[in-house]
Amino acid sequence: MDNEYALLFIRGERPVMDKKYNILGHPNLKYTEDGGAEPYVHIPCPDYSIADLDFAVENPDDIEILEETEIVL
């Protein structure tokens, strides 16, 4: 097989043979780190430790965990 082509295998589908795409020629390359943009940094999610809570907690044992049936909207 010529190196200009690629094979794509997806489970449950028939194989596909197509020409490779030169990703360095993509118009949105400028938005990636390879195109000179800043690397993307994921926003860290809260780990729900006491420091991340929006309210003061003196003792974690004082927090009452409600069941779904106990929540009143």
N, CA, C, O and CB atoms as a CASP TS submission, in Angstrom:
PFRMAT TS
TARGET T0000
AUTHOR 0000-0000-0000
METHOD Language model
MODEL 1
PARENT N/A
ATOM      1  N   MET     1       0.850  -1.179   0.000  1.00  0.00           N
ATOM      2  CA  MET     1       0.000   0.000   0.000  1.00  0.00           C
ATOM      3  C   MET     1       0.893   1.239   0.000  1.00  0.00           C
ATOM      4  O   MET     1       1.909   1.284   0.694  1.00  0.00           O
ATOM      5  CB  MET     1      -0.966   0.000   1.227  1.00  0.00           C
ATOM      6  N   ASP     2       0.511   2.220  -0.768  1.00  0.00           N
ATOM      7  CA  ASP     2       1.246   3.477  -0.856  1.00  0.00           C
ATOM      8  C   ASP     2       1.148   4.214   0.481  1.00  0.00           C
ATOM      9  O   ASP     2       0.104   4.174   1.133  1.00  0.00           O
ATOM     10  CB  ASP     2       0.699   4.360  -2.017  1.00  0.00           C
ATOM     11  N   ASN     3       2.216   4.882   0.889  1.00  0.00           N
ATOM     12  CA  ASN     3       2.254   5.613   2.156  1.00  0.00           C
ATOM     13  C   ASN     3       1.360   6.852   2.130  1.00  0.00           C
ATOM     14  O   ASN     3       1.184   7.514   3.153  1.00  0.00           O
ATOM     15  CB  ASN     3       3.686   6.017   2.481  1.00  0.00           C
ATOM     16  N   GLU     4       0.802   7.163   0.977  1.00  0.00           N
ATOM     17  CA  GLU     4      -0.083   8.316   0.846  1.00  0.00           C
ATOM     18  C   GLU     4      -1.483   8.007   1.385  1.00  0.00           C
ATOM     19  O   GLU     4      -2.287   8.914   1.596  1.00  0.00           O
ATOM     20  CB  GLU     4      -0.168   8.753  -0.620  1.00  0.00           C
ATOM     21  N   TYR     5      -1.766   6.723   1.605  1.00  0.00           N
ATOM     22  CA  TYR     5      -3.087   6.292   2.043  1.00  0.00           C
ATOM     23  C   TYR     5      -3.047   5.808   3.493  1.00  0.00           C
ATOM     24  O   TYR     5      -2.003   5.404   4.005  1.00  0.00           O
ATOM     25  CB  TYR     5      -3.619   5.183   1.126  1.00  0.00           C
ATOM     26  N   ALA     6      -4.213   5.861   4.137  1.00  0.00           N
ATOM     27  CA  ALA     6      -4.356   5.375   5.506  1.00  0.00           C
ATOM     28  C   ALA     6      -5.549   4.431   5.561  1.00  0.00           C
ATOM     29  O   ALA     6      -6.507   4.573   4.800  1.00  0.00           O
ATOM     30  CB  ALA     6      -4.530   6.556   6.513  1.00  0.00           C
ATOM     31  N   LEU     7      -5.478   3.461   6.475  1.00  0.00           N
ATOM     32  CA  LEU     7      -6.591   2.555   6.719  1.00  0.00           C
ATOM     33  C   LEU     7      -7.229   2.924   8.046  1.00  0.00           C
ATOM     34  O   LEU     7      -6.534   3.141   9.038  1.00  0.00           O
ATOM     35  CB  LEU     7      -6.124   1.071   6.717  1.00  0.00           C
ATOM     36  N   LEU     8      -8.552   2.994   8.063  1.00  0.00           N
ATOM     37  CA  LEU     8      -9.292   3.315   9.278  1.00  0.00           C
ATOM     38  C   LEU     8     -10.187   2.133   9.615  1.00  0.00           C
ATOM     39  O   LEU     8     -11.019   1.714   8.810  1.00  0.00           O
ATOM     40  CB  LEU     8     -10.128   4.624   9.110  1.00  0.00           C
ATOM     41  N   PHE     9     -10.000   1.596  10.833  1.00  0.00           N
ATOM     42  CA  PHE     9     -10.800   0.472  11.303  1.00  0.00           C
ATOM     43  C   PHE     9     -11.654   0.932  12.473  1.00  0.00           C
ATOM     44  O   PHE     9     -11.129   1.392  13.487  1.00  0.00           O
ATOM     45  CB  PHE     9      -9.902  -0.727  11.711  1.00  0.00           C
ATOM     46  N   ILE    10     -12.965   0.810  12.334  1.00  0.00           N
ATOM     47  CA  ILE    10     -13.912   1.111  13.404  1.00  0.00           C
ATOM     48  C   ILE    10     -14.714  -0.158  13.645  1.00  0.00           C
ATOM     49  O   ILE    10     -15.287  -0.727  12.715  1.00  0.00           O
ATOM     50  CB  ILE    10     -14.850   2.336  13.039  1.00  0.00           C
ATOM     51  N   ARG    11     -14.752  -0.599  14.900  1.00  0.00           N
ATOM     52  CA  ARG    11     -15.428  -1.844  15.225  1.00  0.00           C
ATOM     53  C   ARG    11     -16.889  -1.788  14.774  1.00  0.00           C
ATOM     54  O   ARG    11     -17.600  -0.821  15.049  1.00  0.00           O
ATOM     55  CB  ARG    11     -15.339  -2.128  16.736  1.00  0.00           C
ATOM     56  N   GLY    12     -17.313  -2.821  14.090  1.00  0.00           N
ATOM     57  CA  GLY    12     -18.688  -2.905  13.613  1.00  0.00           C
ATOM     58  C   GLY    12     -18.912  -2.261  12.259  1.00  0.00           C
ATOM     59  O   GLY    12     -20.016  -2.335  11.720  1.00  0.00           O
ATOM     60  N   GLU    13     -17.895  -1.632  11.698  1.00  0.00           N
ATOM     61  CA  GLU    13     -18.022  -0.977  10.393  1.00  0.00           C
ATOM     62  C   GLU    13     -17.014  -1.577   9.422  1.00  0.00           C
ATOM     63  O   GLU    13     -16.057  -2.237   9.827  1.00  0.00           O
ATOM     64  CB  GLU    13     -17.812   0.558  10.517  1.00  0.00           C
ATOM     65  N   ARG    14     -17.242  -1.339   8.155  1.00  0.00           N
ATOM     66  CA  ARG    14     -16.295  -1.815   7.145  1.00  0.00           C
ATOM     67  C   ARG    14     -15.060  -0.925   7.149  1.00  0.00           C
ATOM     68  O   ARG    14     -15.171   0.273   7.413  1.00  0.00           O
ATOM     69  CB  ARG    14     -16.948  -1.839   5.736  1.00  0.00           C
ATOM     70  N   PRO    15     -13.877  -1.486   6.858  1.00  0.00           N
ATOM     71  CA  PRO    15     -12.655  -0.662   6.825  1.00  0.00           C
ATOM     72  C   PRO    15     -12.743   0.407   5.731  1.00  0.00           C
ATOM     73  O   PRO    15     -13.420   0.230   4.717  1.00  0.00           O
ATOM     74  CB  PRO    15     -11.408  -1.552   6.595  1.00  0.00           C
ATOM     75  N   VAL    16     -12.044   1.511   5.964  1.00  0.00           N
ATOM     76  CA  VAL    16     -12.021   2.617   5.010  1.00  0.00           C
ATOM     77  C   VAL    16     -10.572   2.893   4.632  1.00  0.00           C
ATOM     78  O   VAL    16      -9.701   2.958   5.500  1.00  0.00           O
ATOM     79  CB  VAL    16     -12.701   3.896   5.603  1.00  0.00           C
ATOM     80  N   MET    17     -10.313   3.055   3.342  1.00  0.00           N
ATOM     81  CA  MET    17      -8.990   3.465   2.882  1.00  0.00           C
ATOM     82  C   MET    17      -9.159   4.822   2.204  1.00  0.00           C
ATOM     83  O   MET    17      -9.969   4.978   1.290  1.00  0.00           O
ATOM     84  CB  MET    17      -8.348   2.397   1.899  1.00  0.00           C
ATOM     85  N   ASP    18      -8.385   5.797   2.666  1.00  0.00           N
ATOM     86  CA  ASP    18      -8.500   7.145   2.118  1.00  0.00           C
ATOM     87  C   ASP    18      -7.124   7.791   2.142  1.00  0.00           C
ATOM     88  O   ASP    18      -6.208   7.299   2.800  1.00  0.00           O
ATOM     89  CB  ASP    18      -9.535   8.000   2.918  1.00  0.00           C
ATOM     90  N   LYS    19      -6.988   8.891   1.423  1.00  0.00           N
ATOM     91  CA  LYS    19      -5.719   9.611   1.430  1.00  0.00           C
ATOM     92  C   LYS    19      -5.517  10.289   2.778  1.00  0.00           C
ATOM     93  O   LYS    19      -6.478  10.731   3.406  1.00  0.00           O
ATOM     94  CB  LYS    19      -5.671  10.650   0.289  1.00  0.00           C
ATOM     95  N   LYS    20      -4.286  10.368   3.215  1.00  0.00           N
ATOM     96  CA  LYS    20      -3.967  11.038   4.470  1.00  0.00           C
ATOM     97  C   LYS    20      -4.153  12.542   4.300  1.00  0.00           C
ATOM     98  O   LYS    20      -3.975  13.082   3.208  1.00  0.00           O
ATOM     99  CB  LYS    20      -2.519  10.710   4.922  1.00  0.00           C
ATOM    100  N   TYR    21      -4.509  13.207   5.386  1.00  0.00           N
ATOM    101  CA  TYR    21      -4.716  14.653   5.369  1.00  0.00           C
ATOM    102  C   TYR    21      -3.515  15.314   6.031  1.00  0.00           C
ATOM    103  O   TYR    21      -3.095  14.899   7.111  1.00  0.00           O
ATOM    104  CB  TYR    21      -6.048  15.049   6.094  1.00  0.00           C
ATOM    105  N   ASN    22      -2.968  16.321   5.401  1.00  0.00           N
ATOM    106  CA  ASN    22      -1.850  17.060   5.973  1.00  0.00           C
ATOM    107  C   ASN    22      -2.406  18.048   6.995  1.00  0.00           C
ATOM    108  O   ASN    22      -2.900  19.113   6.624  1.00  0.00           O
ATOM    109  CB  ASN    22      -1.026  17.796   4.863  1.00  0.00           C
ATOM    110  N   ILE    23      -2.329  17.700   8.277  1.00  0.00           N
ATOM    111  CA  ILE    23      -2.933  18.554   9.300  1.00  0.00           C
ATOM    112  C   ILE    23      -2.198  19.878   9.454  1.00  0.00           C
ATOM    113  O   ILE    23      -2.766  20.837   9.974  1.00  0.00           O
ATOM    114  CB  ILE    23      -2.960  17.830  10.629  1.00  0.00           C
ATOM    115  N   LEU    24      -0.958  19.949   9.016  1.00  0.00           N
ATOM    116  CA  LEU    24      -0.227  21.214   9.105  1.00  0.00           C
ATOM    117  C   LEU    24      -0.740  22.235   8.092  1.00  0.00           C
ATOM    118  O   LEU    24      -0.378  23.410   8.158  1.00  0.00           O
ATOM    119  CB  LEU    24       1.264  20.976   8.890  1.00  0.00           C
ATOM    120  N   GLY    25      -1.578  21.795   7.162  1.00  0.00           N
ATOM    121  CA  GLY    25      -2.177  22.707   6.196  1.00  0.00           C
ATOM    122  C   GLY    25      -3.600  23.103   6.564  1.00  0.00           C
ATOM    123  O   GLY    25      -4.264  23.797   5.795  1.00  0.00           O
ATOM    124  N   HIS    26      -4.077  22.674   7.727  1.00  0.00           N
ATOM    125  CA  HIS    26      -5.452  22.981   8.142  1.00  0.00           C
ATOM    126  C   HIS    26      -5.571  24.461   8.491  1.00  0.00           C
ATOM    127  O   HIS    26      -4.664  25.013   9.113  1.00  0.00           O
ATOM    128  CB  HIS    26      -5.873  22.103   9.354  1.00  0.00           C
ATOM    129  N   PRO    27      -6.677  25.126   8.104  1.00  0.00           N
ATOM    130  CA  PRO    27      -6.813  26.564   8.369  1.00  0.00           C
ATOM    131  C   PRO    27      -6.886  26.918   9.854  1.00  0.00           C
ATOM    132  O   PRO    27      -6.594  28.059  10.213  1.00  0.00           O
ATOM    133  CB  PRO    27      -8.040  27.084   7.684  1.00  0.00           C
ATOM    134  N   ASN    28      -7.260  25.997  10.720  1.00  0.00           N
ATOM    135  CA  ASN    28      -7.351  26.281  12.154  1.00  0.00           C
ATOM    136  C   ASN    28      -6.097  25.882  12.918  1.00  0.00           C
ATOM    137  O   ASN    28      -6.102  25.863  14.148  1.00  0.00           O
ATOM    138  CB  ASN    28      -8.540  25.570  12.741  1.00  0.00           C
ATOM    139  N   LEU    29      -5.027  25.565  12.204  1.00  0.00           N
ATOM    140  CA  LEU    29      -3.779  25.194  12.868  1.00  0.00           C
ATOM    141  C   LEU    29      -3.281  26.314  13.771  1.00  0.00           C
ATOM    142  O   LEU    29      -2.626  26.055  14.781  1.00  0.00           O
ATOM    143  CB  LEU    29      -2.709  24.842  11.834  1.00  0.00           C
ATOM    144  N   LYS    30      -3.586  27.551  13.415  1.00  0.00           N
ATOM    145  CA  LYS    30      -3.109  28.696  14.195  1.00  0.00           C
ATOM    146  C   LYS    30      -3.684  28.710  15.607  1.00  0.00           C
ATOM    147  O   LYS    30      -3.145  29.390  16.480  1.00  0.00           O
ATOM    148  CB  LYS    30      -3.463  29.993  13.486  1.00  0.00           C
ATOM    149  N   TYR    31      -4.771  27.973  15.849  1.00  0.00           N
ATOM    150  CA  TYR    31      -5.385  27.927  17.177  1.00  0.00           C
ATOM    151  C   TYR    31      -4.785  26.840  18.063  1.00  0.00           C
ATOM    152  O   TYR    31      -5.190  26.692  19.217  1.00  0.00           O
ATOM    153  CB  TYR    31      -6.875  27.707  17.048  1.00  0.00           C
ATOM    154  N   THR    32      -3.825  26.080  17.539  1.00  0.00           N
ATOM    155  CA  THR    32      -3.212  24.997  18.300  1.00  0.00           C
ATOM    156  C   THR    32      -1.805  25.385  18.733  1.00  0.00           C
ATOM    157  O   THR    32      -1.241  26.375  18.267  1.00  0.00           O
ATOM    158  CB  THR    32      -3.179  23.704  17.474  1.00  0.00           C
ATOM    159  N   GLU    33      -1.260  24.589  19.624  1.00  0.00           N
ATOM    160  CA  GLU    33       0.100  24.843  20.094  1.00  0.00           C
ATOM    161  C   GLU    33       1.103  24.692  18.952  1.00  0.00           C
ATOM    162  O   GLU    33       2.094  25.420  18.901  1.00  0.00           O
ATOM    163  CB  GLU    33       0.458  23.889  21.245  1.00  0.00           C
ATOM    164  N   ASP    34       0.853  23.751  18.032  1.00  0.00           N
ATOM    165  CA  ASP    34       1.744  23.577  16.882  1.00  0.00           C
ATOM    166  C   ASP    34       1.703  24.782  15.953  1.00  0.00           C
ATOM    167  O   ASP    34       2.664  25.039  15.228  1.00  0.00           O
ATOM    168  CB  ASP    34       1.371  22.317  16.110  1.00  0.00           C
ATOM    169  N   GLY    35       0.600  25.522  15.969  1.00  0.00           N
ATOM    170  CA  GLY    35       0.460  26.699  15.122  1.00  0.00           C
ATOM    171  C   GLY    35       0.904  27.980  15.793  1.00  0.00           C
ATOM    172  O   GLY    35       0.784  29.055  15.205  1.00  0.00           O
ATOM    173  N   GLY    36       1.419  27.893  17.021  1.00  0.00           N
ATOM    174  CA  GLY    36       1.939  29.064  17.702  1.00  0.00           C
ATOM    175  C   GLY    36       1.055  29.608  18.806  1.00  0.00           C
ATOM    176  O   GLY    36       1.434  30.578  19.464  1.00  0.00           O
ATOM    177  N   ALA    37      -0.109  29.019  19.033  1.00  0.00           N
ATOM    178  CA  ALA    37      -0.997  29.496  20.097  1.00  0.00           C
ATOM    179  C   ALA    37      -0.541  28.943  21.448  1.00  0.00           C
ATOM    180  O   ALA    37       0.248  28.000  21.514  1.00  0.00           O
ATOM    181  CB  ALA    37      -2.468  29.084  19.812  1.00  0.00           C
ATOM    182  N   GLU    38      -1.048  29.542  22.511  1.00  0.00           N
ATOM    183  CA  GLU    38      -0.746  29.054  23.854  1.00  0.00           C
ATOM    184  C   GLU    38      -1.368  27.666  24.038  1.00  0.00           C
ATOM    185  O   GLU    38      -2.435  27.396  23.487  1.00  0.00           O
ATOM    186  CB  GLU    38      -1.273  30.045  24.939  1.00  0.00           C
ATOM    187  N   PRO    39      -0.722  26.792  24.796  1.00  0.00           N
ATOM    188  CA  PRO    39      -1.313  25.469  25.018  1.00  0.00           C
ATOM    189  C   PRO    39      -2.609  25.577  25.813  1.00  0.00           C
ATOM    190  O   PRO    39      -2.743  26.439  26.681  1.00  0.00           O
ATOM    191  CB  PRO    39      -0.322  24.554  25.751  1.00  0.00           C
ATOM    192  N   TYR    40      -3.555  24.704  25.513  1.00  0.00           N
ATOM    193  CA  TYR    40      -4.840  24.699  26.207  1.00  0.00           C
ATOM    194  C   TYR    40      -4.647  24.099  27.593  1.00  0.00           C
ATOM    195  O   TYR    40      -4.024  23.048  27.745  1.00  0.00           O
ATOM    196  CB  TYR    40      -5.914  23.905  25.401  1.00  0.00           C
ATOM    197  N   VAL    41      -5.186  24.775  28.597  1.00  0.00           N
ATOM    198  CA  VAL    41      -5.101  24.288  29.973  1.00  0.00           C
ATOM    199  C   VAL    41      -6.528  24.079  30.464  1.00  0.00           C
ATOM    200  O   VAL    41      -7.342  25.002  30.451  1.00  0.00           O
ATOM    201  CB  VAL    41      -4.309  25.292  30.903  1.00  0.00           C
ATOM    202  N   HIS    42      -6.821  22.866  30.895  1.00  0.00           N
ATOM    203  CA  HIS    42      -8.149  22.571  31.430  1.00  0.00           C
ATOM    204  C   HIS    42      -8.340  23.318  32.737  1.00  0.00           C
ATOM    205  O   HIS    42      -7.417  23.427  33.544  1.00  0.00           O
ATOM    206  CB  HIS    42      -8.343  21.048  31.637  1.00  0.00           C
ATOM    207  N   ILE    43      -9.546  23.830  32.939  1.00  0.00           N
ATOM    208  CA  ILE    43      -9.865  24.492  34.201  1.00  0.00           C
ATOM    209  C   ILE    43     -10.013  23.403  35.254  1.00  0.00           C
ATOM    210  O   ILE    43     -10.795  22.471  35.070  1.00  0.00           O
ATOM    211  CB  ILE    43     -11.174  25.370  34.089  1.00  0.00           C
ATOM    212  N   PRO    44      -9.274  23.506  36.352  1.00  0.00           N
ATOM    213  CA  PRO    44      -9.389  22.448  37.358  1.00  0.00           C
ATOM    214  C   PRO    44     -10.771  22.465  38.006  1.00  0.00           C
ATOM    215  O   PRO    44     -11.308  23.528  38.319  1.00  0.00           O
ATOM    216  CB  PRO    44      -8.297  22.604  38.432  1.00  0.00           C
ATOM    217  N   CYS    45     -11.336  21.281  38.202  1.00  0.00           N
ATOM    218  CA  CYS    45     -12.644  21.233  38.859  1.00  0.00           C
ATOM    219  C   CYS    45     -12.444  21.154  40.366  1.00  0.00           C
ATOM    220  O   CYS    45     -11.414  20.679  40.844  1.00  0.00           O
ATOM    221  CB  CYS    45     -13.482  20.023  38.353  1.00  0.00           C
ATOM    222  N   PRO    46     -13.428  21.620  41.098  1.00  0.00           N
ATOM    223  CA  PRO    46     -13.302  21.587  42.560  1.00  0.00           C
ATOM    224  C   PRO    46     -13.270  20.154  43.058  1.00  0.00           C
ATOM    225  O   PRO    46     -13.921  19.272  42.499  1.00  0.00           O
ATOM    226  CB  PRO    46     -14.458  22.353  43.225  1.00  0.00           C
ATOM    227  N   ASP    47     -12.513  19.937  44.104  1.00  0.00           N
ATOM    228  CA  ASP    47     -12.469  18.589  44.678  1.00  0.00           C
ATOM    229  C   ASP    47     -13.376  18.471  45.892  1.00  0.00           C
ATOM    230  O   ASP    47     -13.387  17.450  46.578  1.00  0.00           O
ATOM    231  CB  ASP    47     -11.038  18.222  45.065  1.00  0.00           C
ATOM    232  N   TYR    48     -14.141  19.533  46.149  1.00  0.00           N
ATOM    233  CA  TYR    48     -15.114  19.571  47.230  1.00  0.00           C
ATOM    234  C   TYR    48     -14.479  19.313  48.591  1.00  0.00           C
ATOM    235  O   TYR    48     -15.103  18.731  49.478  1.00  0.00           O
ATOM    236  CB  TYR    48     -16.203  18.560  46.975  1.00  0.00           C
ATOM    237  N   SER    49     -13.257  19.744  48.743  1.00  0.00           N
ATOM    238  CA  SER    49     -12.653  19.717  50.068  1.00  0.00           C
ATOM    239  C   SER    49     -13.183  20.926  50.834  1.00  0.00           C
ATOM    240  O   SER    49     -13.819  21.801  50.247  1.00  0.00           O
ATOM    241  CB  SER    49     -11.077  19.727  49.989  1.00  0.00           C
ATOM    242  N   ILE    50     -12.931  20.978  52.112  1.00  0.00           N
ATOM    243  CA  ILE    50     -13.460  22.061  52.943  1.00  0.00           C
ATOM    244  C   ILE    50     -13.002  23.422  52.419  1.00  0.00           C
ATOM    245  O   ILE    50     -13.751  24.394  52.507  1.00  0.00           O
ATOM    246  CB  ILE    50     -13.020  21.880  54.407  1.00  0.00           C
ATOM    247  N   ALA    51     -11.801  23.507  51.883  1.00  0.00           N
ATOM    248  CA  ALA    51     -11.296  24.787  51.365  1.00  0.00           C
ATOM    249  C   ALA    51     -12.086  25.250  50.142  1.00  0.00           C
ATOM    250  O   ALA    51     -12.134  26.450  49.872  1.00  0.00           O
ATOM    251  CB  ALA    51      -9.809  24.665  51.007  1.00  0.00           C
ATOM    252  N   ASP    52     -12.708  24.334  49.394  1.00  0.00           N
ATOM    253  CA  ASP    52     -13.452  24.683  48.185  1.00  0.00           C
ATOM    254  C   ASP    52     -14.916  25.024  48.441  1.00  0.00           C
ATOM    255  O   ASP    52     -15.598  25.489  47.527  1.00  0.00           O
ATOM    256  CB  ASP    52     -13.375  23.555  47.211  1.00  0.00           C
ATOM    257  N   LEU    53     -15.415  24.809  49.646  1.00  0.00           N
ATOM    258  CA  LEU    53     -16.827  25.065  49.919  1.00  0.00           C
ATOM    259  C   LEU    53     -17.106  26.559  49.997  1.00  0.00           C
ATOM    260  O   LEU    53     -16.253  27.339  50.422  1.00  0.00           O
ATOM    261  CB  LEU    53     -17.252  24.382  51.220  1.00  0.00           C
ATOM    262  N   ASP    54     -18.314  26.950  49.581  1.00  0.00           N
ATOM    263  CA  ASP    54     -18.715  28.360  49.590  1.00  0.00           C
ATOM    264  C   ASP    54     -19.198  28.825  50.959  1.00  0.00           C
ATOM    265  O   ASP    54     -19.514  30.002  51.131  1.00  0.00           O
ATOM    266  CB  ASP    54     -19.804  28.590  48.566  1.00  0.00           C
ATOM    267  N   PHE    55     -19.260  27.939  51.913  1.00  0.00           N
ATOM    268  CA  PHE    55     -19.756  28.292  53.241  1.00  0.00           C
ATOM    269  C   PHE    55     -18.788  27.747  54.287  1.00  0.00           C
ATOM    270  O   PHE    55     -18.015  26.825  54.023  1.00  0.00           O
ATOM    271  CB  PHE    55     -21.197  27.737  53.470  1.00  0.00           C
ATOM    272  N   ALA    56     -18.848  28.325  55.459  1.00  0.00           N
ATOM    273  CA  ALA    56     -17.928  27.927  56.527  1.00  0.00           C
ATOM    274  C   ALA    56     -18.378  26.607  57.150  1.00  0.00           C
ATOM    275  O   ALA    56     -19.558  26.409  57.438  1.00  0.00           O
ATOM    276  CB  ALA    56     -17.839  29.028  57.609  1.00  0.00           C
ATOM    277  N   VAL    57     -17.424  25.723  57.348  1.00  0.00           N
ATOM    278  CA  VAL    57     -17.695  24.440  57.988  1.00  0.00           C
ATOM    279  C   VAL    57     -16.705  24.283  59.130  1.00  0.00           C
ATOM    280  O   VAL    57     -15.494  24.226  58.921  1.00  0.00           O
ATOM    281  CB  VAL    57     -17.590  23.247  56.970  1.00  0.00           C
ATOM    282  N   GLU    58     -17.238  24.216  60.326  1.00  0.00           N
ATOM    283  CA  GLU    58     -16.375  24.024  61.493  1.00  0.00           C
ATOM    284  C   GLU    58     -15.974  22.560  61.623  1.00  0.00           C
ATOM    285  O   GLU    58     -14.818  22.240  61.901  1.00  0.00           O
ATOM    286  CB  GLU    58     -17.082  24.500  62.777  1.00  0.00           C
ATOM    287  N   ASN    59     -16.943  21.683  61.420  1.00  0.00           N
ATOM    288  CA  ASN    59     -16.701  20.258  61.592  1.00  0.00           C
ATOM    289  C   ASN    59     -17.420  19.520  60.454  1.00  0.00           C
ATOM    290  O   ASN    59     -18.630  19.686  60.296  1.00  0.00           O
ATOM    291  CB  ASN    59     -17.194  19.760  63.006  1.00  0.00           C
ATOM    292  N   PRO    60     -16.721  18.725  59.675  1.00  0.00           N
ATOM    293  CA  PRO    60     -17.382  18.008  58.569  1.00  0.00           C
ATOM    294  C   PRO    60     -18.492  17.072  59.043  1.00  0.00           C
ATOM    295  O   PRO    60     -19.394  16.751  58.269  1.00  0.00           O
ATOM    296  CB  PRO    60     -16.356  17.208  57.789  1.00  0.00           C
ATOM    297  N   ASP    61     -18.442  16.632  60.291  1.00  0.00           N
ATOM    298  CA  ASP    61     -19.492  15.746  60.802  1.00  0.00           C
ATOM    299  C   ASP    61     -20.811  16.485  60.986  1.00  0.00           C
ATOM    300  O   ASP    61     -21.854  15.847  61.128  1.00  0.00           O
ATOM    301  CB  ASP    61     -19.061  15.123  62.125  1.00  0.00           C
ATOM    302  N   ASP    62     -20.789  17.824  60.987  1.00  0.00           N
ATOM    303  CA  ASP    62     -22.009  18.613  61.153  1.00  0.00           C
ATOM    304  C   ASP    62     -22.827  18.708  59.862  1.00  0.00           C
ATOM    305  O   ASP    62     -23.958  19.194  59.887  1.00  0.00           O
ATOM    306  CB  ASP    62     -21.657  20.006  61.637  1.00  0.00           C
ATOM    307  N   ILE    63     -22.277  18.257  58.747  1.00  0.00           N
ATOM    308  CA  ILE    63     -22.979  18.335  57.469  1.00  0.00           C
ATOM    309  C   ILE    63     -23.975  17.185  57.385  1.00  0.00           C
ATOM    310  O   ILE    63     -23.620  16.023  57.582  1.00  0.00           O
ATOM    311  CB  ILE    63     -21.978  18.294  56.272  1.00  0.00           C
ATOM    312  N   GLU    64     -25.230  17.528  57.090  1.00  0.00           N
ATOM    313  CA  GLU    64     -26.277  16.513  56.971  1.00  0.00           C
ATOM    314  C   GLU    64     -26.447  16.163  55.495  1.00  0.00           C
ATOM    315  O   GLU    64     -26.686  17.044  54.669  1.00  0.00           O
ATOM    316  CB  GLU    64     -27.628  17.015  57.589  1.00  0.00           C
ATOM    317  N   ILE    65     -26.326  14.895  55.169  1.00  0.00           N
ATOM    318  CA  ILE    65     -26.488  14.424  53.799  1.00  0.00           C
ATOM    319  C   ILE    65     -27.950  14.041  53.607  1.00  0.00           C
ATOM    320  O   ILE    65     -28.464  13.170  54.309  1.00  0.00           O
ATOM    321  CB  ILE    65     -25.537  13.214  53.489  1.00  0.00           C
ATOM    322  N   LEU    66     -28.623  14.692  52.656  1.00  0.00           N
ATOM    323  CA  LEU    66     -30.033  14.429  52.385  1.00  0.00           C
ATOM    324  C   LEU    66     -30.173  13.397  51.278  1.00  0.00           C
ATOM    325  O   LEU    66     -29.384  13.366  50.334  1.00  0.00           O
ATOM    326  CB  LEU    66     -30.764  15.724  52.002  1.00  0.00           C
ATOM    327  N   GLU    67     -31.176  12.564  51.408  1.00  0.00           N
ATOM    328  CA  GLU    67     -31.517  11.631  50.339  1.00  0.00           C
ATOM    329  C   GLU    67     -32.281  12.405  49.270  1.00  0.00           C
ATOM    330  O   GLU    67     -32.787  13.496  49.531  1.00  0.00           O
ATOM    331  CB  GLU    67     -32.362  10.421  50.879  1.00  0.00           C
ATOM    332  N   GLU    68     -32.363  11.851  48.090  1.00  0.00           N
ATOM    333  CA  GLU    68     -33.044  12.535  46.985  1.00  0.00           C
ATOM    334  C   GLU    68     -34.515  12.788  47.316  1.00  0.00           C
ATOM    335  O   GLU    68     -35.081  13.791  46.880  1.00  0.00           O
ATOM    336  CB  GLU    68     -32.931  11.709  45.693  1.00  0.00           C
ATOM    337  N   THR    69     -35.132  11.903  48.073  1.00  0.00           N
ATOM    338  CA  THR    69     -36.550  12.059  48.412  1.00  0.00           C
ATOM    339  C   THR    69     -36.775  13.131  49.470  1.00  0.00           C
ATOM    340  O   THR    69     -37.908  13.576  49.653  1.00  0.00           O
ATOM    341  CB  THR    69     -37.119  10.738  48.898  1.00  0.00           C
ATOM    342  N   GLU    70     -35.730  13.556  50.168  1.00  0.00           N
ATOM    343  CA  GLU    70     -35.855  14.555  51.227  1.00  0.00           C
ATOM    344  C   GLU    70     -35.665  15.988  50.734  1.00  0.00           C
ATOM    345  O   GLU    70     -35.903  16.936  51.483  1.00  0.00           O
ATOM    346  CB  GLU    70     -34.857  14.267  52.310  1.00  0.00           C
ATOM    347  N   ILE    71     -35.242  16.151  49.492  1.00  0.00           N
ATOM    348  CA  ILE    71     -34.949  17.479  48.960  1.00  0.00           C
ATOM    349  C   ILE    71     -36.250  18.153  48.547  1.00  0.00           C
ATOM    350  O   ILE    71     -37.026  17.598  47.770  1.00  0.00           O
ATOM    351  CB  ILE    71     -33.969  17.395  47.760  1.00  0.00           C
ATOM    352  N   VAL    72     -36.483  19.352  49.071  1.00  0.00           N
ATOM    353  CA  VAL    72     -37.674  20.133  48.744  1.00  0.00           C
ATOM    354  C   VAL    72     -37.234  21.289  47.858  1.00  0.00           C
ATOM    355  O   VAL    72     -36.348  22.062  48.226  1.00  0.00           O
ATOM    356  CB  VAL    72     -38.405  20.650  50.039  1.00  0.00           C
ATOM    357  N   LEU    73     -37.849  21.403  46.702  1.00  0.00           N
ATOM    358  CA  LEU    73     -37.489  22.477  45.770  1.00  0.00           C
ATOM    359  C   LEU    73     -38.409  23.645  45.902  1.00  0.00           C
ATOM    360  O   LEU    73     -38.251  24.639  45.194  1.00  0.00           O
ATOM    361  CB  LEU    73     -37.503  21.984  44.348  1.00  0.00           C
TER
END
